[in-house]
Amino acid sequence: QGSKQLLNNYPVYITSKQWDEAVNSSKKDGRRLLRYLIRFVFTTDELKYSCGLGKRKRSVQSGETGPERRPLDPVKVTCLREFIRMHCTSNPDWWMPSEEQINKVFSDAVGHARQGRAVGTFLHNGNSYYEGTDHAGSQDEVFNRGMQDGSGD
């Protein structure tokens, strides 16, 4: 498959195929690219059981214990942030998201995972499920297009 290491000093890899899909589907928008990379780098469970970036302070006195949610792996998060910045800087025709926008993409991903919507973590346990997708229809046209034309330039 050939893995692509996103940044030299981070142990974060995706396959070349995932990279091609992410880039080809992102329409030069750093936020979209980040959205794809999050899906490739984190498992649905990692997203679902995390407290996102851990920025929001939870009220401790609520008394319900429930499973301890940990922030997403900071190494992966930092790597993705840096990577998006670097990518958009070295490709000026790409849209560079702000800090807030980057944070929002992360929290959206966590929210989607918790709602059990398959946010396209289609490589998860090898079976592609995405019956739950109810966001923009453009998603599946991206999907099907990517499936048929193996031309990946």
Accessible surface in RSA format (square Angstrom, percent):
REM  Atomic radii and reference values for relative SASA: ProtOr
REM  Chains: A
REM  Algorithm: Lee & Richards
REM  Probe-radius: 1.40
REM  Slices: 20
REM RES _ NUM      All-atoms   Total-Side   Main-Chain    Non-polar    All polar
REM                ABS   REL    ABS   REL    ABS   REL    ABS   REL    ABS   REL
RES GLN A   1   160.82  89.9  91.56  66.9  69.26 164.9  60.48 128.7 100.34  76.1
RES GLY A   2    48.05  59.3   0.00   N/A  48.05  59.3  37.33 102.4  10.72  24.0
RES SER A   3    78.60  66.4  44.02  58.7  34.59  79.7  15.90  33.9  62.70  87.8
RES LYS A   4    62.29  30.4  56.92  34.9   5.37  12.8  24.01  21.6  38.28  40.8
RES GLN A   5    65.29  36.5  46.00  33.6  19.28  45.9  11.53  24.5  53.76  40.8
RES LEU A   6     8.31   4.6   0.00   0.0   8.31  20.9   0.00   0.0   8.31  22.4
RES LEU A   7    20.17  11.2  17.71  12.7   2.46   6.2  20.17  14.2   0.00   0.0
RES ASN A   8   140.47  96.9 119.50 115.5  20.97  50.5  30.48  73.3 109.99 106.3
RES ASN A   9   127.51  87.9  94.95  91.8  32.57  78.4  44.36 106.8  83.15  80.4
RES TYR A  10    42.46  19.8  41.51  23.6   0.95   2.5  21.68  16.3  20.78  25.6
RES PRO A  11    99.40  72.4  78.52  71.6  20.88  75.9  80.41  66.4  18.99 118.0
RES VAL A  12     5.49   3.6   2.85   2.6   2.65   6.4   5.49   4.8   0.00   0.0
RES TYR A  13   117.57  54.9  95.78  54.5  21.78  56.7  64.84  48.7  52.73  65.0
RES ILE A  14     4.76   2.7   0.09   0.1   4.66  11.2   4.76   3.4   0.00   0.0
RES THR A  15    30.93  22.0  30.93  31.4   0.00   0.0  29.66  39.8   1.27   1.9
RES SER A  16    49.36  41.7  48.93  65.3   0.43   1.0  33.07  70.4  16.29  22.8
RES LYS A  17   140.19  68.4 134.50  82.5   5.69  13.5  90.42  81.4  49.77  53.0
RES GLN A  18    19.88  11.1  18.87  13.8   1.02   2.4   5.87  12.5  14.02  10.6
RES TRP A  19    41.85  16.8  41.85  20.3   0.00   0.0  21.83  11.6  20.02  32.5
RES ASP A  20    62.68  43.9  61.02  60.7   1.66   3.9  12.99  30.6  49.70  49.6
RES GLU A  21    47.54  27.3  40.36  30.5   7.17  17.1  27.81  53.8  19.73  16.1
RES ALA A  22     0.00   0.0   0.00   0.0   0.00   0.0   0.00   0.0   0.00   0.0
RES VAL A  23    40.96  27.0  36.32  32.9   4.64  11.2  36.32  31.6   4.64  12.6
RES ASN A  24    74.88  51.6  53.62  51.8  21.26  51.2  30.57  73.6  44.31  42.8
RES SER A  25     5.12   4.3   5.12   6.8   0.00   0.0   0.00   0.0   5.12   7.2
RES SER A  26     0.00   0.0   0.00   0.0   0.00   0.0   0.00   0.0   0.00   0.0
RES LYS A  27   116.83  57.0  88.18  54.1  28.65  68.2 100.69  90.6  16.14  17.2
RES LYS A  28   101.46  49.5  97.05  59.5   4.41  10.5  58.59  52.7  42.87  45.7
RES ASP A  29    23.86  16.7  23.83  23.7   0.03   0.1   8.69  20.5  15.16  15.1
RES GLY A  30     0.00   0.0   0.00   N/A   0.00   0.0   0.00   0.0   0.00   0.0
RES ARG A  31    75.72  31.8  75.72  38.6   0.00   0.0   9.73  13.3  65.99  40.0
RES ARG A  32    64.31  27.0  64.10  32.7   0.21   0.5   5.49   7.5  58.81  35.6
RES LEU A  33     0.00   0.0   0.00   0.0   0.00   0.0   0.00   0.0   0.00   0.0
RES LEU A  34     0.00   0.0   0.00   0.0   0.00   0.0   0.00   0.0   0.00   0.0
RES ARG A  35    96.12  40.4  95.94  48.9   0.18   0.4  31.33  42.8  64.78  39.3
RES TYR A  36     9.66   4.5   9.66   5.5   0.00   0.0   7.05   5.3   2.61   3.2
RES LEU A  37     0.00   0.0   0.00   0.0   0.00   0.0   0.00   0.0   0.00   0.0
RES ILE A  38     0.00   0.0   0.00   0.0   0.00   0.0   0.00   0.0   0.00   0.0
RES ARG A  39    11.64   4.9   7.87   4.0   3.76   9.0   2.17   3.0   9.46   5.7
RES PHE A  40    27.58  13.8   2.97   1.8  24.61  64.0   4.73   2.9  22.85  65.4
RES VAL A  41    15.55  10.2   1.89   1.7  13.65  32.9   5.09   4.4  10.46  28.4
RES PHE A  42     2.52   1.3   0.07   0.0   2.44   6.4   1.22   0.7   1.30   3.7
RES THR A  43    54.44  38.7  52.50  53.2   1.94   4.6  51.01  68.5   3.42   5.2
RES THR A  44    14.46  10.3  14.33  14.5   0.13   0.3  14.46  19.4   0.00   0.0
RES ASP A  45    68.03  47.7  67.33  67.0   0.70   1.7  16.78  39.5  51.26  51.1
RES GLU A  46    60.27  34.6  48.15  36.4  12.12  28.9  40.45  78.2  19.83  16.2
RES LEU A  47     0.68   0.4   0.68   0.5   0.00   0.0   0.68   0.5   0.00   0.0
RES LYS A  48    55.31  27.0  55.31  33.9   0.00   0.0  16.54  14.9  38.77  41.3
RES TYR A  49   118.61  55.4 113.08  64.3   5.53  14.4  79.35  59.6  39.26  48.4
RES SER A  50     4.46   3.8   2.94   3.9   1.51   3.5   4.46   9.5   0.00   0.0
RES CYS A  51    29.18  22.1  16.19  18.1  12.98  30.5   7.91  20.0  21.27  22.9
RES GLY A  52     5.74   7.1   0.00   N/A   5.74   7.1   5.71  15.7   0.04   0.1
RES LEU A  53    35.85  20.0  11.22   8.0  24.64  61.9  13.55   9.5  22.30  60.0
RES GLY A  54    25.76  31.8   0.00   N/A  25.76  31.8   5.79  15.9  19.97  44.7
RES LYS A  55   125.95  61.4 102.54  62.9  23.41  55.7  68.83  62.0  57.12  60.8
RES ARG A  56   189.51  79.6 172.90  88.1  16.60  39.5  74.07 101.2 115.44  70.0
RES LYS A  57   183.65  89.6 153.03  93.9  30.62  72.9 121.82 109.7  61.83  65.9
RES ARG A  58   147.14  61.8 127.32  64.9  19.82  47.2  69.25  94.6  77.88  47.2
RES SER A  59    71.11  60.1  50.63  67.6  20.48  47.2  37.47  79.8  33.64  47.1
RES VAL A  60   141.05  92.8 120.02 108.7  21.03  50.7 126.43 109.9  14.62  39.7
RES GLN A  61   155.52  87.0 125.69  91.9  29.83  71.0  73.27 156.0  82.25  62.4
RES SER A  62    66.97  56.6  31.48  42.0  35.49  81.8  32.46  69.1  34.51  48.4
RES GLY A  63    64.74  79.8   0.00   N/A  64.74  79.8  41.21 113.1  23.53  52.7
RES GLU A  64   143.55  82.4 116.65  88.3  26.90  64.0  45.10  87.2  98.45  80.4
RES THR A  65   131.78  93.7 106.85 108.3  24.93  59.4  81.04 108.8  50.74  76.7
RES GLY A  66    54.48  67.2   0.00   N/A  54.48  67.2  33.89  93.0  20.59  46.1
RES PRO A  67   107.74  78.5  85.68  78.1  22.05  80.2  98.55  81.4   9.18  57.1
RES GLU A  68   128.95  74.0 108.32  82.0  20.62  49.1  43.61  84.4  85.33  69.7
RES ARG A  69    80.95  34.0  70.20  35.8  10.75  25.6  12.17  16.6  68.78  41.7
RES ARG A  70   159.04  66.8 157.61  80.3   1.42   3.4  60.90  83.2  98.14  59.5
RES PRO A  71    73.95  53.9  62.64  57.1  11.31  41.1  62.64  51.7  11.31  70.3
RES LEU A  72     6.91   3.8   1.36   1.0   5.55  14.0   3.99   2.8   2.91   7.8
RES ASP A  73    55.08  38.6  44.54  44.3  10.54  24.9  18.36  43.2  36.72  36.6
RES PRO A  74    94.94  69.2  91.65  83.5   3.29  12.0  94.82  78.3   0.12   0.8
RES VAL A  75    66.15  43.5  63.16  57.2   2.98   7.2  66.15  57.5   0.00   0.0
RES LYS A  76    45.86  22.4  45.86  28.1   0.00   0.0  28.01  25.2  17.85  19.0
RES VAL A  77    10.56   6.9  10.56   9.6   0.00   0.0  10.56   9.2   0.00   0.0
RES THR A  78    51.28  36.5  51.27  52.0   0.01   0.0  30.77  41.3  20.50  31.0
RES CYS A  79     0.00   0.0   0.00   0.0   0.00   0.0   0.00   0.0   0.00   0.0
RES LEU A  80     0.00   0.0   0.00   0.0   0.00   0.0   0.00   0.0   0.00   0.0
RES ARG A  81    29.73  12.5  29.73  15.2   0.00   0.0  12.15  16.6  17.58  10.7
RES GLU A  82    75.21  43.2  72.19  54.6   3.01   7.2   7.76  15.0  67.45  55.1
RES PHE A  83     6.82   3.4   6.82   4.2   0.00   0.0   6.82   4.1   0.00   0.0
RES ILE A  84     0.00   0.0   0.00   0.0   0.00   0.0   0.00   0.0   0.00   0.0
RES ARG A  85    80.71  33.9  80.67  41.1   0.04   0.1  40.46  55.3  40.24  24.4
RES MET A  86    96.58  50.0  91.05  60.3   5.53  13.2  69.81  59.3  26.77  35.5
RES HIS A  87    20.48  11.2  19.33  13.4   1.15   2.9  12.49  12.9   8.00   9.3
RES CYS A  88     4.81   3.6   0.00   0.0   4.81  11.3   0.00   0.0   4.81   5.2
RES THR A  89    94.39  67.1  76.44  77.5  17.95  42.8  72.94  98.0  21.45  32.4
RES SER A  90    78.97  66.7  48.50  64.7  30.47  70.2  50.47 107.5  28.50  39.9
RES ASN A  91    47.57  32.8  46.03  44.5   1.53   3.7   2.46   5.9  45.11  43.6
RES PRO A  92   118.09  86.1  90.52  82.5  27.57 100.2  95.04  78.5  23.06 143.3
RES ASP A  93    92.32  64.7  62.58  62.3  29.74  70.3  48.11 113.2  44.21  44.1
RES TRP A  94    18.58   7.5   9.19   4.4   9.39  22.0   2.49   1.3  16.09  26.1
RES TRP A  95   122.84  49.3 116.05  56.2   6.79  15.9 122.26  65.2   0.58   0.9
RES MET A  96    81.35  42.1  65.93  43.6  15.42  36.7  63.79  54.2  17.56  23.3
RES PRO A  97     3.57   2.6   0.00   0.0   3.57  13.0   0.00   0.0   3.57  22.2
RES SER A  98    49.28  41.6  37.37  49.9  11.91  27.4  44.73  95.2   4.55   6.4
RES GLU A  99    74.99  43.1  68.63  51.9   6.35  15.1  42.21  81.6  32.78  26.8
RES GLU A 100   123.70  71.0 118.39  89.6   5.31  12.6  66.06 127.8  57.64  47.1
RES GLN A 101    51.13  28.6  48.80  35.7   2.32   5.5  21.41  45.6  29.72  22.5
RES ILE A 102     0.07   0.0   0.07   0.1   0.00   0.0   0.07   0.0   0.00   0.0
RES ASN A 103    28.95  20.0  28.22  27.3   0.74   1.8  14.36  34.5  14.60  14.1
RES LYS A 104   121.40  59.2 117.43  72.1   3.97   9.5  97.36  87.6  24.04  25.6
RES VAL A 105     5.42   3.6   4.55   4.1   0.88   2.1   4.83   4.2   0.60   1.6
RES PHE A 106     0.00   0.0   0.00   0.0   0.00   0.0   0.00   0.0   0.00   0.0
RES SER A 107    44.35  37.5  37.54  50.1   6.81  15.7  26.81  57.1  17.55  24.6
RES ASP A 108    51.36  36.0  45.09  44.9   6.27  14.8  15.24  35.9  36.12  36.0
RES ALA A 109     5.24   4.8   3.62   5.6   1.62   3.7   5.24   7.4   0.00   0.0
RES VAL A 110     5.28   3.5   5.28   4.8   0.00   0.0   5.28   4.6   0.00   0.0
RES GLY A 111    22.05  27.2   0.00   N/A  22.05  27.2  21.80  59.8   0.26   0.6
RES HIS A 112    41.18  22.5  39.89  27.7   1.30   3.3  16.08  16.6  25.10  29.2
RES ALA A 113     0.16   0.1   0.00   0.0   0.16   0.4   0.05   0.1   0.10   0.3
RES ARG A 114    85.40  35.9  60.53  30.9  24.88  59.2  27.27  37.3  58.13  35.2
RES GLN A 115   115.47  64.6  82.61  60.4  32.86  78.2  44.24  94.2  71.23  54.0
RES GLY A 116    57.58  71.0   0.00   N/A  57.58  71.0  30.59  83.9  26.99  60.4
RES ARG A 117    53.79  22.6  52.20  26.6   1.59   3.8  12.13  16.6  41.65  25.2
RES ALA A 118     4.50   4.1   1.47   2.3   3.03   6.9   4.15   5.8   0.35   0.9
RES VAL A 119     8.63   5.7   7.23   6.5   1.39   3.4   8.47   7.4   0.16   0.4
RES GLY A 120     6.97   8.6   0.00   N/A   6.97   8.6   6.29  17.3   0.68   1.5
RES THR A 121     9.64   6.9   7.21   7.3   2.43   5.8   8.96  12.0   0.68   1.0
RES PHE A 122    23.63  11.8  19.57  12.1   4.06  10.6  19.66  11.9   3.97  11.3
RES LEU A 123    98.48  54.8  81.86  58.6  16.62  41.8  82.49  57.9  15.99  43.0
RES HIS A 124    48.89  26.7  44.32  30.8   4.57  11.7  30.52  31.5  18.37  21.4
RES ASN A 125   120.09  82.8  78.66  76.0  41.44  99.8  49.85 120.0  70.24  67.9
RES GLY A 126    70.69  87.2   0.00   N/A  70.69  87.2  35.68  97.9  35.01  78.4
RES ASN A 127    85.73  59.1  80.67  78.0   5.06  12.2  37.84  91.1  47.90  46.3
RES SER A 128    84.30  71.2  55.19  73.7  29.11  67.1  22.97  48.9  61.33  85.9
RES TYR A 129    63.04  29.4  58.70  33.4   4.34  11.3  55.19  41.5   7.85   9.7
RES TYR A 130    63.90  29.8  50.88  29.0  13.01  33.9  40.55  30.5  23.34  28.8
RES GLU A 131   152.36  87.5 115.91  87.7  36.44  86.8  79.14 153.1  73.21  59.8
RES GLY A 132    30.57  37.7   0.00   N/A  30.57  37.7  25.49  70.0   5.08  11.4
RES THR A 133    38.47  27.4  16.16  16.4  22.31  53.2   9.37  12.6  29.09  44.0
RES ASP A 134   102.07  71.5  67.53  67.2  34.54  81.7  42.42  99.8  59.65  59.5
RES HIS A 135    58.33  31.9  41.48  28.8  16.85  43.1  44.69  46.1  13.64  15.9
RES ALA A 136    68.09  62.6  46.86  72.3  21.24  48.3  60.92  85.8   7.17  19.0
RES GLY A 137    55.64  68.6   0.00   N/A  55.64  68.6  36.38  99.8  19.26  43.1
RES SER A 138    42.72  36.1  34.33  45.8   8.39  19.3  31.26  66.6  11.46  16.0
RES GLN A 139    37.71  21.1  37.55  27.4   0.15   0.4  10.65  22.7  27.05  20.5
RES ASP A 140    58.38  40.9  57.53  57.3   0.85   2.0   9.34  22.0  49.04  48.9
RES GLU A 141    87.33  50.1  80.68  61.0   6.65  15.8  52.07 100.7  35.27  28.8
RES VAL A 142     6.95   4.6   4.17   3.8   2.78   6.7   4.17   3.6   2.78   7.5
RES PHE A 143    29.06  14.5  23.43  14.5   5.63  14.6  27.07  16.4   1.98   5.7
RES ASN A 144    73.16  50.4  72.63  70.2   0.53   1.3  17.23  41.5  55.93  54.1
RES ARG A 145   111.50  46.8 107.91  55.0   3.59   8.5  57.92  79.2  53.58  32.5
RES GLY A 146    51.79  63.9   0.00   N/A  51.79  63.9  31.78  87.2  20.00  44.8
RES MET A 147   130.30  67.5 101.28  67.0  29.01  69.1  74.06  63.0  56.24  74.5
RES GLN A 148   143.07  80.0 113.64  83.0  29.43  70.1  53.41 113.7  89.66  68.0
RES ASP A 149    75.73  53.0  61.25  61.0  14.47  34.2  45.67 107.5  30.05  30.0
RES GLY A 150    78.12  96.3   0.00   N/A  78.12  96.3  40.28 110.5  37.84  84.7
RES SER A 151    86.93  73.5  57.04  76.1  29.90  68.9  54.48 116.0  32.45  45.5
RES GLY A 152    46.56  57.4   0.00   N/A  46.56  57.4  20.88  57.3  25.67  57.5
RES ASP A 153   165.18 115.7 101.96 101.5  63.22 149.5  75.46 177.6  89.72  89.5
END  Absolute sums over single chains surface
CHAIN  1 A     9196.7       7102.3       2094.4       4946.4       4250.3
END  Absolute sums over all chains
TOTAL          9196.7       7102.3       2094.4       4946.4       4250.3
